[in-house]
């Protein structure tokens, strides 16, 4: 699933694992960090072109 689907399931509490378990929350924060960095780098890349 992509991050948007993950966020939806996370908020709805419909993940296969407990949404508030350490591993699930860790996955969420790492995925959000990666998506944020990706967006930031794409913006920077767009300035170079």
mmCIF entry with sequence, helices, sheets and N, C-alpha, C, O atoms, coordinates in Angstrom:
data_MODEL
# 
_entry.id   MODEL 
# 
_entity.id                         1 
_entity.type                       polymer 
_entity.pdbx_number_of_molecules   1 
# 
_entity_poly.entity_id                      1 
_entity_poly.type                           'polypeptide(L)' 
_entity_poly.nstd_linkage                   no 
_entity_poly.nstd_monomer                   no 
_entity_poly.pdbx_seq_one_letter_code       
;(UNK)(UNK)(UNK)(UNK)(UNK)(UNK)(UNK)(UNK)(UNK)(UNK)(UNK)(UNK)(UNK)(UNK)(UNK)(UNK)
(UNK)(UNK)(UNK)(UNK)(UNK)(UNK)(UNK)(UNK)(UNK)(UNK)(UNK)(UNK)(UNK)(UNK)(UNK)(UNK)
(UNK)(UNK)(UNK)(UNK)(UNK)(UNK)(UNK)(UNK)(UNK)(UNK)(UNK)(UNK)(UNK)(UNK)(UNK)(UNK)
(UNK)
;
_entity_poly.pdbx_seq_one_letter_code_can   XXXXXXXXXXXXXXXXXXXXXXXXXXXXXXXXXXXXXXXXXXXXXXXXX 
_entity_poly.pdbx_strand_id                 A 
# 
loop_
_entity_poly_seq.entity_id 
_entity_poly_seq.num 
_entity_poly_seq.mon_id 
_entity_poly_seq.hetero 
1 1  UNK n 
1 2  UNK n 
1 3  UNK n 
1 4  UNK n 
1 5  UNK n 
1 6  UNK n 
1 7  UNK n 
1 8  UNK n 
1 9  UNK n 
1 10 UNK n 
1 11 UNK n 
1 12 UNK n 
1 13 UNK n 
1 14 UNK n 
1 15 UNK n 
1 16 UNK n 
1 17 UNK n 
1 18 UNK n 
1 19 UNK n 
1 20 UNK n 
1 21 UNK n 
1 22 UNK n 
1 23 UNK n 
1 24 UNK n 
1 25 UNK n 
1 26 UNK n 
1 27 UNK n 
1 28 UNK n 
1 29 UNK n 
1 30 UNK n 
1 31 UNK n 
1 32 UNK n 
1 33 UNK n 
1 34 UNK n 
1 35 UNK n 
1 36 UNK n 
1 37 UNK n 
1 38 UNK n 
1 39 UNK n 
1 40 UNK n 
1 41 UNK n 
1 42 UNK n 
1 43 UNK n 
1 44 UNK n 
1 45 UNK n 
1 46 UNK n 
1 47 UNK n 
1 48 UNK n 
1 49 UNK n 
# 
_struct_asym.id          A 
_struct_asym.entity_id   1 
# 
loop_
_struct_conf.conf_type_id 
_struct_conf.id 
_struct_conf.pdbx_PDB_helix_id 
_struct_conf.beg_label_comp_id 
_struct_conf.beg_label_asym_id 
_struct_conf.beg_label_seq_id 
_struct_conf.pdbx_beg_PDB_ins_code 
_struct_conf.end_label_comp_id 
_struct_conf.end_label_asym_id 
_struct_conf.end_label_seq_id 
_struct_conf.pdbx_end_PDB_ins_code 
_struct_conf.beg_auth_comp_id 
_struct_conf.beg_auth_asym_id 
_struct_conf.beg_auth_seq_id 
_struct_conf.end_auth_comp_id 
_struct_conf.end_auth_asym_id 
_struct_conf.end_auth_seq_id 
_struct_conf.pdbx_PDB_helix_class 
_struct_conf.details 
_struct_conf.pdbx_PDB_helix_length 
HELX_P HELX_P1 AA1 UNK A 3  ? UNK A 12 ? UNK A 3  UNK A 12 1 ? 10 
HELX_P HELX_P2 AA2 UNK A 22 ? UNK A 48 ? UNK A 22 UNK A 48 1 ? 27 
# 
_struct_conf_type.id          HELX_P 
_struct_conf_type.criteria    ? 
_struct_conf_type.reference   ? 
# 
loop_
_atom_site.group_PDB 
_atom_site.id 
_atom_site.type_symbol 
_atom_site.label_atom_id 
_atom_site.label_alt_id 
_atom_site.label_comp_id 
_atom_site.label_asym_id 
_atom_site.label_entity_id 
_atom_site.label_seq_id 
_atom_site.pdbx_PDB_ins_code 
_atom_site.Cartn_x 
_atom_site.Cartn_y 
_atom_site.Cartn_z 
_atom_site.occupancy 
_atom_site.B_iso_or_equiv 
_atom_site.pdbx_formal_charge 
_atom_site.auth_seq_id 
_atom_site.auth_comp_id 
_atom_site.auth_asym_id 
_atom_site.auth_atom_id 
_atom_site.pdbx_PDB_model_num 
ATOM 1   N N  . UNK A 1 1  ? 0.842   -1.174 0.000   1.00 0.00 ? 1  UNK A N  1 
ATOM 2   C CA . UNK A 1 1  ? 0.000   0.000  0.000   1.00 0.00 ? 1  UNK A CA 1 
ATOM 3   C C  . UNK A 1 1  ? 0.890   1.240  0.000   1.00 0.00 ? 1  UNK A C  1 
ATOM 4   O O  . UNK A 1 1  ? 2.035   1.193  0.450   1.00 0.00 ? 1  UNK A O  1 
ATOM 5   N N  . UNK A 1 2  ? 0.367   2.322  -0.496  1.00 0.00 ? 2  UNK A N  1 
ATOM 6   C CA . UNK A 1 2  ? 1.130   3.567  -0.482  1.00 0.00 ? 2  UNK A CA 1 
ATOM 7   C C  . UNK A 1 2  ? 0.906   4.291  0.850   1.00 0.00 ? 2  UNK A C  1 
ATOM 8   O O  . UNK A 1 2  ? 0.125   3.842  1.689   1.00 0.00 ? 2  UNK A O  1 
ATOM 9   N N  . UNK A 1 3  ? 1.604   5.416  1.030   1.00 0.00 ? 3  UNK A N  1 
ATOM 10  C CA . UNK A 1 3  ? 1.548   6.126  2.302   1.00 0.00 ? 3  UNK A CA 1 
ATOM 11  C C  . UNK A 1 3  ? 0.158   6.688  2.580   1.00 0.00 ? 3  UNK A C  1 
ATOM 12  O O  . UNK A 1 3  ? -0.279  6.703  3.731   1.00 0.00 ? 3  UNK A O  1 
ATOM 13  N N  . UNK A 1 4  ? -0.540  7.146  1.553   1.00 0.00 ? 4  UNK A N  1 
ATOM 14  C CA . UNK A 1 4  ? -1.894  7.676  1.755   1.00 0.00 ? 4  UNK A CA 1 
ATOM 15  C C  . UNK A 1 4  ? -2.832  6.596  2.293   1.00 0.00 ? 4  UNK A C  1 
ATOM 16  O O  . UNK A 1 4  ? -3.631  6.855  3.193   1.00 0.00 ? 4  UNK A O  1 
ATOM 17  N N  . UNK A 1 5  ? -2.733  5.393  1.744   1.00 0.00 ? 5  UNK A N  1 
ATOM 18  C CA . UNK A 1 5  ? -3.554  4.285  2.234   1.00 0.00 ? 5  UNK A CA 1 
ATOM 19  C C  . UNK A 1 5  ? -3.167  3.926  3.667   1.00 0.00 ? 5  UNK A C  1 
ATOM 20  O O  . UNK A 1 5  ? -4.027  3.666  4.507   1.00 0.00 ? 5  UNK A O  1 
ATOM 21  N N  . UNK A 1 6  ? -1.865  3.917  3.932   1.00 0.00 ? 6  UNK A N  1 
ATOM 22  C CA . UNK A 1 6  ? -1.383  3.614  5.270   1.00 0.00 ? 6  UNK A CA 1 
ATOM 23  C C  . UNK A 1 6  ? -1.925  4.619  6.279   1.00 0.00 ? 6  UNK A C  1 
ATOM 24  O O  . UNK A 1 6  ? -2.398  4.237  7.349   1.00 0.00 ? 6  UNK A O  1 
ATOM 25  N N  . UNK A 1 7  ? -1.853  5.930  5.931   1.00 0.00 ? 7  UNK A N  1 
ATOM 26  C CA . UNK A 1 7  ? -2.369  6.964  6.835   1.00 0.00 ? 7  UNK A CA 1 
ATOM 27  C C  . UNK A 1 7  ? -3.865  6.773  7.085   1.00 0.00 ? 7  UNK A C  1 
ATOM 28  O O  . UNK A 1 7  ? -4.336  6.917  8.213   1.00 0.00 ? 7  UNK A O  1 
ATOM 29  N N  . UNK A 1 8  ? -4.603  6.450  6.033   1.00 0.00 ? 8  UNK A N  1 
ATOM 30  C CA . UNK A 1 8  ? -6.046  6.245  6.164   1.00 0.00 ? 8  UNK A CA 1 
ATOM 31  C C  . UNK A 1 8  ? -6.333  5.092  7.123   1.00 0.00 ? 8  UNK A C  1 
ATOM 32  O O  . UNK A 1 8  ? -7.143  5.226  8.041   1.00 0.00 ? 8  UNK A O  1 
ATOM 33  N N  . UNK A 1 9  ? -5.667  3.960  6.905   1.00 0.00 ? 9  UNK A N  1 
ATOM 34  C CA . UNK A 1 9  ? -5.877  2.807  7.778   1.00 0.00 ? 9  UNK A CA 1 
ATOM 35  C C  . UNK A 1 9  ? -5.403  3.095  9.201   1.00 0.00 ? 9  UNK A C  1 
ATOM 36  O O  . UNK A 1 9  ? -6.014  2.647  10.172  1.00 0.00 ? 9  UNK A O  1 
ATOM 37  N N  . UNK A 1 10 ? -4.309  3.848  9.314   1.00 0.00 ? 10 UNK A N  1 
ATOM 38  C CA . UNK A 1 10 ? -3.782  4.211  10.625  1.00 0.00 ? 10 UNK A CA 1 
ATOM 39  C C  . UNK A 1 10 ? -4.810  5.023  11.403  1.00 0.00 ? 10 UNK A C  1 
ATOM 40  O O  . UNK A 1 10 ? -5.088  4.737  12.567  1.00 0.00 ? 10 UNK A O  1 
ATOM 41  N N  . UNK A 1 11 ? -5.373  6.040  10.748  1.00 0.00 ? 11 UNK A N  1 
ATOM 42  C CA . UNK A 1 11 ? -6.347  6.912  11.418  1.00 0.00 ? 11 UNK A CA 1 
ATOM 43  C C  . UNK A 1 11 ? -7.648  6.181  11.739  1.00 0.00 ? 11 UNK A C  1 
ATOM 44  O O  . UNK A 1 11 ? -8.278  6.438  12.765  1.00 0.00 ? 11 UNK A O  1 
ATOM 45  N N  . UNK A 1 12 ? -8.040  5.270  10.856  1.00 0.00 ? 12 UNK A N  1 
ATOM 46  C CA . UNK A 1 12 ? -9.289  4.526  11.060  1.00 0.00 ? 12 UNK A CA 1 
ATOM 47  C C  . UNK A 1 12 ? -9.117  3.356  12.018  1.00 0.00 ? 12 UNK A C  1 
ATOM 48  O O  . UNK A 1 12 ? -10.098 2.777  12.484  1.00 0.00 ? 12 UNK A O  1 
ATOM 49  N N  . UNK A 1 13 ? -7.867  3.011  12.309  1.00 0.00 ? 13 UNK A N  1 
ATOM 50  C CA . UNK A 1 13 ? -7.615  1.875  13.184  1.00 0.00 ? 13 UNK A CA 1 
ATOM 51  C C  . UNK A 1 13 ? -7.866  0.542  12.515  1.00 0.00 ? 13 UNK A C  1 
ATOM 52  O O  . UNK A 1 13 ? -8.191  -0.440 13.183  1.00 0.00 ? 13 UNK A O  1 
ATOM 53  N N  . UNK A 1 14 ? -7.716  0.499  11.182  1.00 0.00 ? 14 UNK A N  1 
ATOM 54  C CA . UNK A 1 14 ? -7.992  -0.731 10.439  1.00 0.00 ? 14 UNK A CA 1 
ATOM 55  C C  . UNK A 1 14 ? -6.728  -1.411 9.927   1.00 0.00 ? 14 UNK A C  1 
ATOM 56  O O  . UNK A 1 14 ? -6.786  -2.222 9.003   1.00 0.00 ? 14 UNK A O  1 
ATOM 57  N N  . UNK A 1 15 ? -5.596  -1.085 10.523  1.00 0.00 ? 15 UNK A N  1 
ATOM 58  C CA . UNK A 1 15 ? -4.365  -1.784 10.160  1.00 0.00 ? 15 UNK A CA 1 
ATOM 59  C C  . UNK A 1 15 ? -4.402  -3.194 10.734  1.00 0.00 ? 15 UNK A C  1 
ATOM 60  O O  . UNK A 1 15 ? -5.109  -3.454 11.708  1.00 0.00 ? 15 UNK A O  1 
ATOM 61  N N  . UNK A 1 16 ? -3.643  -4.102 10.134  1.00 0.00 ? 16 UNK A N  1 
ATOM 62  C CA . UNK A 1 16 ? -3.595  -5.471 10.645  1.00 0.00 ? 16 UNK A CA 1 
ATOM 63  C C  . UNK A 1 16 ? -2.963  -5.508 12.034  1.00 0.00 ? 16 UNK A C  1 
ATOM 64  O O  . UNK A 1 16 ? -3.322  -6.338 12.870  1.00 0.00 ? 16 UNK A O  1 
ATOM 65  N N  . UNK A 1 17 ? -2.015  -4.596 12.269  1.00 0.00 ? 17 UNK A N  1 
ATOM 66  C CA . UNK A 1 17 ? -1.382  -4.506 13.578  1.00 0.00 ? 17 UNK A CA 1 
ATOM 67  C C  . UNK A 1 17 ? -2.040  -3.398 14.389  1.00 0.00 ? 17 UNK A C  1 
ATOM 68  O O  . UNK A 1 17 ? -2.783  -2.578 13.849  1.00 0.00 ? 17 UNK A O  1 
ATOM 69  N N  . UNK A 1 18 ? -1.767  -3.381 15.666  1.00 0.00 ? 18 UNK A N  1 
ATOM 70  C CA . UNK A 1 18 ? -2.269  -2.327 16.542  1.00 0.00 ? 18 UNK A CA 1 
ATOM 71  C C  . UNK A 1 18 ? -1.695  -0.991 16.084  1.00 0.00 ? 18 UNK A C  1 
ATOM 72  O O  . UNK A 1 18 ? -0.478  -0.841 15.972  1.00 0.00 ? 18 UNK A O  1 
ATOM 73  N N  . UNK A 1 19 ? -2.564  -0.028 15.822  1.00 0.00 ? 19 UNK A N  1 
ATOM 74  C CA . UNK A 1 19 ? -2.135  1.274  15.301  1.00 0.00 ? 19 UNK A CA 1 
ATOM 75  C C  . UNK A 1 19 ? -1.236  2.016  16.278  1.00 0.00 ? 19 UNK A C  1 
ATOM 76  O O  . UNK A 1 19 ? -0.474  2.891  15.868  1.00 0.00 ? 19 UNK A O  1 
ATOM 77  N N  . UNK A 1 20 ? -1.311  1.685  17.554  1.00 0.00 ? 20 UNK A N  1 
ATOM 78  C CA . UNK A 1 20 ? -0.521  2.394  18.551  1.00 0.00 ? 20 UNK A CA 1 
ATOM 79  C C  . UNK A 1 20 ? 0.639   1.567  19.101  1.00 0.00 ? 20 UNK A C  1 
ATOM 80  O O  . UNK A 1 20 ? 1.243   1.916  20.115  1.00 0.00 ? 20 UNK A O  1 
ATOM 81  N N  . UNK A 1 21 ? 0.937   0.469  18.415  1.00 0.00 ? 21 UNK A N  1 
ATOM 82  C CA . UNK A 1 21 ? 2.114   -0.296 18.817  1.00 0.00 ? 21 UNK A CA 1 
ATOM 83  C C  . UNK A 1 21 ? 3.355   0.476  18.403  1.00 0.00 ? 21 UNK A C  1 
ATOM 84  O O  . UNK A 1 21 ? 3.311   1.286  17.477  1.00 0.00 ? 21 UNK A O  1 
ATOM 85  N N  . UNK A 1 22 ? 4.449   0.226  19.083  1.00 0.00 ? 22 UNK A N  1 
ATOM 86  C CA . UNK A 1 22 ? 5.689   0.938  18.804  1.00 0.00 ? 22 UNK A CA 1 
ATOM 87  C C  . UNK A 1 22 ? 6.120   0.756  17.348  1.00 0.00 ? 22 UNK A C  1 
ATOM 88  O O  . UNK A 1 22 ? 6.501   1.724  16.690  1.00 0.00 ? 22 UNK A O  1 
ATOM 89  N N  . UNK A 1 23 ? 6.062   -0.468 16.847  1.00 0.00 ? 23 UNK A N  1 
ATOM 90  C CA . UNK A 1 23 ? 6.537   -0.720 15.483  1.00 0.00 ? 23 UNK A CA 1 
ATOM 91  C C  . UNK A 1 23 ? 5.670   -0.021 14.438  1.00 0.00 ? 23 UNK A C  1 
ATOM 92  O O  . UNK A 1 23 ? 6.190   0.474  13.438  1.00 0.00 ? 23 UNK A O  1 
ATOM 93  N N  . UNK A 1 24 ? 4.357   0.026  14.656  1.00 0.00 ? 24 UNK A N  1 
ATOM 94  C CA . UNK A 1 24 ? 3.465   0.692  13.707  1.00 0.00 ? 24 UNK A CA 1 
ATOM 95  C C  . UNK A 1 24 ? 3.678   2.197  13.726  1.00 0.00 ? 24 UNK A C  1 
ATOM 96  O O  . UNK A 1 24 ? 3.758   2.828  12.672  1.00 0.00 ? 24 UNK A O  1 
ATOM 97  N N  . UNK A 1 25 ? 3.769   2.770  14.909  1.00 0.00 ? 25 UNK A N  1 
ATOM 98  C CA . UNK A 1 25 ? 4.019   4.213  14.996  1.00 0.00 ? 25 UNK A CA 1 
ATOM 99  C C  . UNK A 1 25 ? 5.384   4.567  14.407  1.00 0.00 ? 25 UNK A C  1 
ATOM 100 O O  . UNK A 1 25 ? 5.527   5.590  13.737  1.00 0.00 ? 25 UNK A O  1 
ATOM 101 N N  . UNK A 1 26 ? 6.370   3.733  14.653  1.00 0.00 ? 26 UNK A N  1 
ATOM 102 C CA . UNK A 1 26 ? 7.705   3.966  14.094  1.00 0.00 ? 26 UNK A CA 1 
ATOM 103 C C  . UNK A 1 26 ? 7.645   3.943  12.571  1.00 0.00 ? 26 UNK A C  1 
ATOM 104 O O  . UNK A 1 26 ? 8.230   4.805  11.915  1.00 0.00 ? 26 UNK A O  1 
ATOM 105 N N  . UNK A 1 27 ? 6.942   2.965  12.006  1.00 0.00 ? 27 UNK A N  1 
ATOM 106 C CA . UNK A 1 27 ? 6.768   2.899  10.550  1.00 0.00 ? 27 UNK A CA 1 
ATOM 107 C C  . UNK A 1 27 ? 6.116   4.177  10.023  1.00 0.00 ? 27 UNK A C  1 
ATOM 108 O O  . UNK A 1 27 ? 6.552   4.742  9.021   1.00 0.00 ? 27 UNK A O  1 
ATOM 109 N N  . UNK A 1 28 ? 5.070   4.619  10.712  1.00 0.00 ? 28 UNK A N  1 
ATOM 110 C CA . UNK A 1 28 ? 4.349   5.823  10.286  1.00 0.00 ? 28 UNK A CA 1 
ATOM 111 C C  . UNK A 1 28 ? 5.287   7.023  10.246  1.00 0.00 ? 28 UNK A C  1 
ATOM 112 O O  . UNK A 1 28 ? 5.339   7.736  9.244   1.00 0.00 ? 28 UNK A O  1 
ATOM 113 N N  . UNK A 1 29 ? 6.028   7.252  11.331  1.00 0.00 ? 29 UNK A N  1 
ATOM 114 C CA . UNK A 1 29 ? 6.899   8.431  11.398  1.00 0.00 ? 29 UNK A CA 1 
ATOM 115 C C  . UNK A 1 29 ? 8.039   8.347  10.403  1.00 0.00 ? 29 UNK A C  1 
ATOM 116 O O  . UNK A 1 29 ? 8.422   9.369  9.832   1.00 0.00 ? 29 UNK A O  1 
ATOM 117 N N  . UNK A 1 30 ? 8.600   7.156  10.172  1.00 0.00 ? 30 UNK A N  1 
ATOM 118 C CA . UNK A 1 30 ? 9.665   7.018  9.183   1.00 0.00 ? 30 UNK A CA 1 
ATOM 119 C C  . UNK A 1 30 ? 9.132   7.243  7.776   1.00 0.00 ? 30 UNK A C  1 
ATOM 120 O O  . UNK A 1 30 ? 9.788   7.882  6.953   1.00 0.00 ? 30 UNK A O  1 
ATOM 121 N N  . UNK A 1 31 ? 7.959   6.726  7.504   1.00 0.00 ? 31 UNK A N  1 
ATOM 122 C CA . UNK A 1 31 ? 7.366   6.902  6.188   1.00 0.00 ? 31 UNK A CA 1 
ATOM 123 C C  . UNK A 1 31 ? 7.031   8.371  5.952   1.00 0.00 ? 31 UNK A C  1 
ATOM 124 O O  . UNK A 1 31 ? 7.273   8.900  4.867   1.00 0.00 ? 31 UNK A O  1 
ATOM 125 N N  . UNK A 1 32 ? 6.474   9.029  6.966   1.00 0.00 ? 32 UNK A N  1 
ATOM 126 C CA . UNK A 1 32 ? 6.156   10.444 6.831   1.00 0.00 ? 32 UNK A CA 1 
ATOM 127 C C  . UNK A 1 32 ? 7.427   11.266 6.606   1.00 0.00 ? 32 UNK A C  1 
ATOM 128 O O  . UNK A 1 32 ? 7.433   12.189 5.791   1.00 0.00 ? 32 UNK A O  1 
ATOM 129 N N  . UNK A 1 33 ? 8.489   10.938 7.317   1.00 0.00 ? 33 UNK A N  1 
ATOM 130 C CA . UNK A 1 33 ? 9.767   11.636 7.135   1.00 0.00 ? 33 UNK A CA 1 
ATOM 131 C C  . UNK A 1 33 ? 10.278  11.457 5.711   1.00 0.00 ? 33 UNK A C  1 
ATOM 132 O O  . UNK A 1 33 ? 10.720  12.420 5.084   1.00 0.00 ? 33 UNK A O  1 
ATOM 133 N N  . UNK A 1 34 ? 10.222  10.238 5.199   1.00 0.00 ? 34 UNK A N  1 
ATOM 134 C CA . UNK A 1 34 ? 10.690  9.969  3.841   1.00 0.00 ? 34 UNK A CA 1 
ATOM 135 C C  . UNK A 1 34 ? 9.867   10.743 2.814   1.00 0.00 ? 34 UNK A C  1 
ATOM 136 O O  . UNK A 1 34 ? 10.425  11.313 1.876   1.00 0.00 ? 34 UNK A O  1 
ATOM 137 N N  . UNK A 1 35 ? 8.548   10.768 2.983   1.00 0.00 ? 35 UNK A N  1 
ATOM 138 C CA . UNK A 1 35 ? 7.683   11.505 2.055   1.00 0.00 ? 35 UNK A CA 1 
ATOM 139 C C  . UNK A 1 35 ? 7.968   13.008 2.119   1.00 0.00 ? 35 UNK A C  1 
ATOM 140 O O  . UNK A 1 35 ? 7.977   13.682 1.089   1.00 0.00 ? 35 UNK A O  1 
ATOM 141 N N  . UNK A 1 36 ? 8.198   13.530 3.321   1.00 0.00 ? 36 UNK A N  1 
ATOM 142 C CA . UNK A 1 36 ? 8.487   14.954 3.484   1.00 0.00 ? 36 UNK A CA 1 
ATOM 143 C C  . UNK A 1 36 ? 9.815   15.307 2.825   1.00 0.00 ? 36 UNK A C  1 
ATOM 144 O O  . UNK A 1 36 ? 9.915   16.316 2.127   1.00 0.00 ? 36 UNK A O  1 
ATOM 145 N N  . UNK A 1 37 ? 10.837  14.478 3.042   1.00 0.00 ? 37 UNK A N  1 
ATOM 146 C CA . UNK A 1 37 ? 12.138  14.724 2.417   1.00 0.00 ? 37 UNK A CA 1 
ATOM 147 C C  . UNK A 1 37 ? 12.057  14.621 0.894   1.00 0.00 ? 37 UNK A C  1 
ATOM 148 O O  . UNK A 1 37 ? 12.666  15.418 0.180   1.00 0.00 ? 37 UNK A O  1 
ATOM 149 N N  . UNK A 1 38 ? 11.310  13.647 0.405   1.00 0.00 ? 38 UNK A N  1 
ATOM 150 C CA . UNK A 1 38 ? 11.136  13.488 -1.039  1.00 0.00 ? 38 UNK A CA 1 
ATOM 151 C C  . UNK A 1 38 ? 10.518  14.748 -1.646  1.00 0.00 ? 38 UNK A C  1 
ATOM 152 O O  . UNK A 1 38 ? 10.981  15.246 -2.673  1.00 0.00 ? 38 UNK A O  1 
ATOM 153 N N  . UNK A 1 39 ? 9.483   15.248 -1.009  1.00 0.00 ? 39 UNK A N  1 
ATOM 154 C CA . UNK A 1 39 ? 8.825   16.463 -1.498  1.00 0.00 ? 39 UNK A CA 1 
ATOM 155 C C  . UNK A 1 39 ? 9.792   17.644 -1.477  1.00 0.00 ? 39 UNK A C  1 
ATOM 156 O O  . UNK A 1 39 ? 9.854   18.421 -2.429  1.00 0.00 ? 39 UNK A O  1 
ATOM 157 N N  . UNK A 1 40 ? 10.534  17.772 -0.399  1.00 0.00 ? 40 UNK A N  1 
ATOM 158 C CA . UNK A 1 40 ? 11.504  18.865 -0.266  1.00 0.00 ? 40 UNK A CA 1 
ATOM 159 C C  . UNK A 1 40 ? 12.560  18.792 -1.371  1.00 0.00 ? 40 UNK A C  1 
ATOM 160 O O  . UNK A 1 40 ? 12.856  19.801 -2.011  1.00 0.00 ? 40 UNK A O  1 
ATOM 161 N N  . UNK A 1 41 ? 13.128  17.606 -1.600  1.00 0.00 ? 41 UNK A N  1 
ATOM 162 C CA . UNK A 1 41 ? 14.159  17.454 -2.622  1.00 0.00 ? 41 UNK A CA 1 
ATOM 163 C C  . UNK A 1 41 ? 13.609  17.668 -4.026  1.00 0.00 ? 41 UNK A C  1 
ATOM 164 O O  . UNK A 1 41 ? 14.314  18.188 -4.891  1.00 0.00 ? 41 UNK A O  1 
ATOM 165 N N  . UNK A 1 42 ? 12.369  17.278 -4.263  1.00 0.00 ? 42 UNK A N  1 
ATOM 166 C CA . UNK A 1 42 ? 11.757  17.525 -5.569  1.00 0.00 ? 42 UNK A CA 1 
ATOM 167 C C  . UNK A 1 42 ? 11.581  19.025 -5.811  1.00 0.00 ? 42 UNK A C  1 
ATOM 168 O O  . UNK A 1 42 ? 11.753  19.501 -6.933  1.00 0.00 ? 42 UNK A O  1 
ATOM 169 N N  . UNK A 1 43 ? 11.236  19.771 -4.748  1.00 0.00 ? 43 UNK A N  1 
ATOM 170 C CA . UNK A 1 43 ? 11.116  21.222 -4.875  1.00 0.00 ? 43 UNK A CA 1 
ATOM 171 C C  . UNK A 1 43 ? 12.466  21.853 -5.189  1.00 0.00 ? 43 UNK A C  1 
ATOM 172 O O  . UNK A 1 43 ? 12.555  22.746 -6.031  1.00 0.00 ? 43 UNK A O  1 
ATOM 173 N N  . UNK A 1 44 ? 13.509  21.396 -4.520  1.00 0.00 ? 44 UNK A N  1 
ATOM 174 C CA . UNK A 1 44 ? 14.851  21.913 -4.775  1.00 0.00 ? 44 UNK A CA 1 
ATOM 175 C C  . UNK A 1 44 ? 15.295  21.573 -6.194  1.00 0.00 ? 44 UNK A C  1 
ATOM 176 O O  . UNK A 1 44 ? 15.854  22.412 -6.900  1.00 0.00 ? 44 UNK A O  1 
ATOM 177 N N  . UNK A 1 45 ? 15.039  20.335 -6.598  1.00 0.00 ? 45 UNK A N  1 
ATOM 178 C CA . UNK A 1 45 ? 15.400  19.910 -7.949  1.00 0.00 ? 45 UNK A CA 1 
ATOM 179 C C  . UNK A 1 45 ? 14.702  20.779 -8.993  1.00 0.00 ? 45 UNK A C  1 
ATOM 180 O O  . UNK A 1 45 ? 15.298  21.127 -10.012 1.00 0.00 ? 45 UNK A O  1 
ATOM 181 N N  . UNK A 1 46 ? 13.451  21.125 -8.743  1.00 0.00 ? 46 UNK A N  1 
ATOM 182 C CA . UNK A 1 46 ? 12.690  21.964 -9.667  1.00 0.00 ? 46 UNK A CA 1 
ATOM 183 C C  . UNK A 1 46 ? 13.292  23.353 -9.811  1.00 0.00 ? 46 UNK A C  1 
ATOM 184 O O  . UNK A 1 46 ? 13.143  23.982 -10.859 1.00 0.00 ? 46 UNK A O  1 
ATOM 185 N N  . UNK A 1 47 ? 13.965  23.839 -8.787  1.00 0.00 ? 47 UNK A N  1 
ATOM 186 C CA . UNK A 1 47 ? 14.605  25.145 -8.854  1.00 0.00 ? 47 UNK A CA 1 
ATOM 187 C C  . UNK A 1 47 ? 15.864  25.119 -9.721  1.00 0.00 ? 47 UNK A C  1 
ATOM 188 O O  . UNK A 1 47 ? 16.256  26.148 -10.270 1.00 0.00 ? 47 UNK A O  1 
ATOM 189 N N  . UNK A 1 48 ? 16.489  23.970 -9.844  1.00 0.00 ? 48 UNK A N  1 
ATOM 190 C CA . UNK A 1 48 ? 17.714  23.839 -10.627 1.00 0.00 ? 48 UNK A CA 1 
ATOM 191 C C  . UNK A 1 48 ? 17.447  23.748 -12.116 1.00 0.00 ? 48 UNK A C  1 
ATOM 192 O O  . UNK A 1 48 ? 18.327  24.034 -12.928 1.00 0.00 ? 48 UNK A O  1 
ATOM 193 N N  . UNK A 1 49 ? 16.246  23.354 -12.475 1.00 0.00 ? 49 UNK A N  1 
ATOM 194 C CA . UNK A 1 49 ? 15.951  23.124 -13.891 1.00 0.00 ? 49 UNK A CA 1 
ATOM 195 C C  . UNK A 1 49 ? 15.346  24.324 -14.537 1.00 0.00 ? 49 UNK A C  1 
ATOM 196 O O  . UNK A 1 49 ? 15.038  24.295 -15.728 1.00 0.00 ? 49 UNK A O  1 
# 
